[in-house]
């Protein structure tokens, strides 16, 4: 690790993962900043109960273009399906790093 000091960004009242906000609405999690070129839409398709916790099973991930001038059917850039929320966030994080402007 380099000796450079890294400033922590304040993303507001949102929970963040790798300095990008996470917003949950039911079974859908939006990951990323709307001011960037793309955001990730993560949809939890199934869950498992382990003890008193609900753990995500199948999760679909979509990378969505945030340009309002792009026609709605053409906004989905990439699609994947993963098992577990961690794998979904991992692929979404990689896509956002590659596709954000």
C-alpha positions in Angstrom: 0.0 0.0 0.0 1.4 3.4 -0.9 2.0 6.1 1.7 -0.5 8.5 0.1 -3.3 9.7 2.4 -6.7 8.9 0.9 -9.5 11.4 1.5 -12.8 9.8 2.5 -15.7 11.0 0.3 -19.0 11.9 1.9 -21.7 10.3 -0.2 -24.5 11.6 2.0 -26.9 9.6 4.1 -26.5 6.4 2.0 -24.8 3.2 2.9 -21.8 2.8 0.7 -19.8 0.0 -0.8 -16.4 0.8 -2.3 -17.3 4.6 -2.1 -20.5 4.2 -4.1 -24.0 4.5 -2.6 -26.3 1.6 -2.1 -30.1 2.3 -2.1 -32.5 -0.6 -1.4 -36.2 -0.6 -2.4 -37.7 -3.9 -1.5 -35.9 -6.7 -3.3 -34.0 -4.3 -5.6 -30.7 -2.6 -4.7 -29.4 0.3 -6.8 -25.6 0.6 -6.6 -23.7 3.6 -7.9 -24.0 7.4 -8.4 -26.6 8.8 -10.8 -24.1 11.5 -11.8 -21.8 8.7 -13.2 -22.3 7.2 -16.6 -23.9 4.0 -15.3 -25.5 2.4 -12.2 -26.0 -1.2 -11.3 -29.5 -2.6 -10.5 -29.3 -5.7 -8.4 -32.5 -7.7 -8.0 -32.7 -10.5 -5.3 -34.6 -13.3 -7.0 -34.6 -15.8 -4.2 -33.7 -16.0 -0.5 -32.8 -18.8 2.0 -33.5 -18.8 5.7 -30.4 -19.6 7.8 -31.2 -19.4 11.5 -32.9 -16.0 11.9 -31.3 -14.5 8.8 -32.5 -14.2 5.2 -29.6 -14.9 2.9 -29.8 -14.0 -0.8 -29.8 -16.9 -3.3 -30.1 -16.1 -7.0 -29.4 -12.4 -7.8 -29.6 -10.7 -11.2 -27.3 -7.8 -12.0 -27.9 -5.2 -14.7 -25.6 -2.3 -15.6 -27.8 0.6 -16.7 -26.8 3.7 -18.6 -27.9 6.9 -16.8 -28.0 9.1 -19.9 -31.6 10.4 -20.1 -31.4 10.8 -23.8 -30.7 7.1 -24.3 -34.0 5.2 -25.2 -35.2 3.1 -22.3 -34.9 -0.3 -24.1 -31.2 0.5 -24.9 -30.2 1.6 -21.4 -29.2 -1.9 -20.2 -25.5 -2.3 -21.0 -24.7 -5.7 -19.3 -26.6 -8.5 -17.6 -25.5 -11.3 -15.3 -26.9 -13.7 -12.8 -25.0 -14.6 -9.7 -25.5 -16.7 -6.5 -25.3 -14.5 -3.4 -25.2 -10.8 -2.9 -21.4 -10.6 -2.5 -20.8 -12.0 -6.0 -23.4 -9.6 -7.4 -21.8 -6.6 -5.7 -18.4 -7.8 -6.9 -19.3 -8.0 -10.5 -21.3 -4.7 -10.3 -18.3 -3.0 -8.8 -16.1 -4.2 -11.6 -18.6 -3.0 -14.2 -19.0 0.4 -12.7 -15.2 0.9 -12.5 -15.0 0.0 -16.2 -18.0 1.9 -17.6 -18.2 5.1 -15.5 -17.3 8.2 -17.4 
